[in-house]
């Protein structure tokens, strides 16, 4: 049997185990004899191959049918008897509602689903708990729904939708209207244990269209700081009385009054400015105000330790109070258990509405529910409805109503017809349609990206502008993830030119924050570096550098050093050839200051508080800590000897080289030997301090060089368990598979015998008989004919597959042409060119195969006649 490698596309795995070489030889022989006449069998094969016809691809426009019913289970297309009963009950409820409240809008009860089947809205909610931890809280679920989907407006905006798609289908198509948003979010919240409901009502124009251009971006809102109440000091019985306040009470009162007036005036002025700005930014009047239908989610207090009820806007994922002015009225609410109709006045919007769903005077229920105990008005206020309902009799009703009540007890909500909501890790990490999403806010633009989508690890970008037209850029905040260099956030101020970078722990040099000017990113310029001092040996907290100064702050050091300040001078101008030594180019040090915390193990007069090295003046000044009863500190000053810079020289010391001020005149005076030793220690300390300064300068240069390399060669940290993105492991695995396949094919080529399979199956003895020889010839020719036809069918199938892929891609482009960016268009053009090339090659291969197949058949016939094992019978 011959191989199909000749007709295989790149990357395909063909595993036909028979003689490729013999078939290639047959093809070569056939190509040399294309002009000869065909035999009857070859002509029959040619006619069989001519029946296989391929057609060039044609672009067909999308049909109105967006869903294929064959892809859905039976629950999507048919209703159970109980579901039909609930639909009948809902229709009866609707008729009574329309009869009693003719001036109210209709209710959304039984819209059709994606398969065109009527379904009750409560059964469309499918409580599901997603395995990712972000979905355990309502914030994560709401943010995911808002980011993952693209919203569709209701057409017209004042009518209820006629179709309600199931949550799994909404996730698959990544778009939906407000009711589909809310249904999906309610399903996720109910699965996480929240008491959530889908709300059908009315909202403002901005809310219905997800217009946040007049809202402040959530990332720009300052978190409310909880003010801790100052604890009042307990007045003990035996305490020293505070001194009397001798200030004039009248003056204090007048000062407080004047301060209050200034504050009131300032508050009034600020409020007037805010009112003017609000008036200018006020949206234009909406002709459909109060008529625009919208859906959102209500979360009631109680479950999951929710302290108070609130709304969730599904388009934005943000929470709103239950008296929010964005919502103008409520018609009904429902969850997977029951359906309630609002009976309260909404003339003032949702302000003042109560959400006790068991109160029959405020909410009309559809099914009696144990989840929300029903309350009916009685003589002494409200009474529970459960006791009366358990007997099946309400008051003095007749037998018919009694039977209806009994039937009502058994009528509950059928199970949801929706499949369980599934979300893959890849879709969860994608987060946004096509991995990107842009939101416009008041003087800000927020761009969100999927993880690993951008090469630099960018996941969100916030651009802050000065004007509402978003033309005058002020600040850009970029947030990163999975960076090998641990970069977490970058803030660029386009006005001042300052750039601030924040890093996660784990970097070399333990850098936490780096602030510099974009116009001067090199060393010896203005910059501020903050470090993780707990991870550093020297305890460095902060380093501030300018062209002329450097300041460092420390913490938790054994030598009690907490501050260091260095002043640099200007480099002297040098003439002549440049020296290769880097020390010649260092900034000269003029002054070094070191400050120390108190060391309680030493007396204050011997504990150094400040040490100043006046390098340019060859002096050293020491200031000691102040003793408790003193208000002044002892000081000491040394003058360096003339030969202090000579190595190995004996330093000369005289009393006039030292000056001291002792706060306590009765304290012991230091001897000349002690002062000389102190001078030597100070000289060593100065030399060590100078070395540390140069090390700090080198560290700054190393950090800057490292940051330059990191920004040039961007790499993201990919987990070894991420088999989809770990290209190194994937490439190694593919290489091993390729080597195994090549070894297998090599072994097969060494064992080829085109008659071996037929001889093993047909020949019984050691010698081939005449009858077996004719059978071998017939079976071999028949096998070749079948394989040639199968190859033609295979080429045709691949041709049709590529054609279908091209047609689908072109249809997708026509549908999303307006929302495609330049990168998407380039990818589309590249895909079309590659696919058209494959289609052309397959067409040529099929034509060549049709031309050479009959001659291969005749060549095999001749080889069988000339075979030594069969030659004596032919």
Secondary structure, DSSP 8 states (H G I E B T S, - for coil): ---SGGG--TT------S-HHHHHHHHHHHHTTTTS---HHHHHHHHHHHT------------S--S-GGGS-HHHH---HHHHHHHHHHHHHHHHHHHH-TTS-------B-TTS-B--HHHH------SSGGGSSHHHHHHHHHHH-EE---SSTTS--SB---HHHHHHHTEE-HHHHHHHHHHHHHHTT--EEEEEEEE-HHHHTT--TTS--GGGS---------------SS--------S-HHHHHHHHHHHHHHHHHHHHHHHHHHHHHHHHT-----TTTTT-EEEEEEE-SSGGG--S-EEEETTTTEEE-TT-TTEEEEEEEE-SS-EEEE-S--TTTTTT----TTBTTTEEESS--SSS--EEEETTEEEESHHHHHHT--TT--HHHHHHHHHHHH-------S------HHHHHH-SGGGEEEEEETTEEEEEE-TTTSTT-EEEEEEEESSTTS-SEEEEEEEE-SBTT-EEEEEEETTT-EEEEEE-TT-GGGEEEEEEETTB-SSSSSEEEEE-GGG-SS-EEEEEE-SSEEEEEE-S-TT-EEEEEEEE-------SS--S-GGGGS--EEEEEEEE---TTS-GGGSEEEEEEEGGGTEEEEEE---TT-SS--EEEEE--TTTTSTT------GGGEEEE-SSTTS----HHHHHHHHHHHHHHHHHHHHHHHHHHHHHHHHHHHHHHHHHS--B---TT-TTT-HHHHHHHHHHHHHHHHHHHHHHHHT--TTHHHHHHH--SSS--HHHHHHHHHHHHHHHHHHHHHHHHHHHHHHHHHHHHHHHHHHHHHHSTTT--HHHHHHHHHHHHHHHHHHHHHHHHHHHHHHHHHHHHHHHHHHHHH-TTTGGG-
